Amino acid sequence: MAWTPTNTELYVIDQLNEFVNFTQTINYDDQITYPGETWTINIVPDQVNATVNISGGTISGYYSSAFDGYSIRYLNTSDDYVTVPEWNNINNAKEIVNYTPSMQQTKTFTYIATATSSISLATVTQSYTIIVTNNWTVGKNNLQAAIAQTRLVPR
């Protein structure tokens, strides 16, 4: 019986940053093939990320909003202070007051792959992990862009 890839850590620290596209395909071959036998792969994540897609034996996309702890406080054009956890939640910003990035350096995502035989309906499972590294450059760039888009409103 053989899973590919054989290494269950698909990406390790500093191999995959948040917001970087990736594709990983997982296969199974029991090496004792019966005529007409095929193995269907089903992958289930331990937690869903909106920008990561699973189709058959392939995991692809990029990790977004993977790290908790972001905080962006801004003054909007109605002179109300608002705190949001993501850059795309900012609306009508007049001034960025504070940005606190997540200090978590990595986050591990676990996927359970199940192979099912088309003939015997036997199943075999394998756990895989992907370690995502926090990419603070994206936060820095988003901060610069948000500041550049603030609306100067005369008082």
C-alpha positions, -999 to 999 in steps of 0.1 A, spaced: 0 0 0 14 34 -10 3 69 -5 19 97 -25 33 119 -14 49 96 12 59 125 35 28 134 55 41 170 61 32 185 27 47 219 36 68 227 66 79 260 83 90 286 57 79 266 27 44 281 24 35 317 34 -1 329 39 -15 344 7 8 323 -16 -9 299 -41 -2 262 -39 -14 229 -53 -9 195 -37 -23 163 -51 -26 131 -30 -29 96 -45 -32 61 -33 -21 28 -49 -25 -5 -30 1 -21 -54 -21 -52 -57 -44 -41 -84 -74 -61 -93 -87 -58 -129 -107 -26 -132 -100 -15 -96 -96 22 -90 -91 42 -58 -111 73 -51 -96 99 -28 -117 121 -5 -100 148 16 -115 164 47 -99 194 64 -97 198 101 -108 234 95 -121 252 64 -103 281 49 -124 301 24 -96 304 -2 -84 268 -1 -103 243 -24 -105 206 -22 -114 186 -53 -109 149 -53 -73 143 -42 -62 179 -48 -58 207 -23 -52 241 -39 -56 278 -34 -40 300 -7 -45 305 30 -61 338 39 -72 350 73 -54 320 87 -41 338 118 -63 351 146 -53 382 165 -53 409 139 -68 442 150 -73 473 129 -87 504 145 -97 533 124 -117 565 125 -144 565 98 -158 595 79 -186 597 105 -160 603 132 -167 569 148 -139 546 160 -143 511 145 -122 480 152 -121 452 126 -101 420 123 -94 422 85 -84 448 60 -113 442 37 -137 451 66 -125 487 66 -152 511 53 -149 548 47 -117 552 67 -107 587 76 -76 578 96 -59 545 106 -54 547 143 -39 514 152 -28 481 135 -19 450 156 -8 420 135 -12 385 147 21 375 165 15 338 157 44 327 134 29 295 120 -4 275 119 -8 239 111 -37 226 90 -45 189 90 -62 170 63 -75 134 64 -73 116 31 -95 85 26 -89 62 -3 -119 39 -13 -116 9 -36 -140 7 -65 -142 -31 -61 -141 -41 -25 -151 -7 -11 -122 -10 14 -110 22 28 -76 34 39 -69 68 56 -38 89 59 -33 122 78 -14 151 61 -4 185 75 4 218 60 23 244 81 15 279 70 39 307 79 25 341 87 35 367 61 38 401 78 48 418 46 12 415 34 0 433 65 26 460 60 15 465 24 -22 465 34 -14 491 61 3 513 36 -25 509 11 -52 517 37 -34 548 48 -31 560 12 -68 555 7 -80 573 39 -102 602 31 -91 636 44 -122 653 55 -119 689 67 -130 695 102 
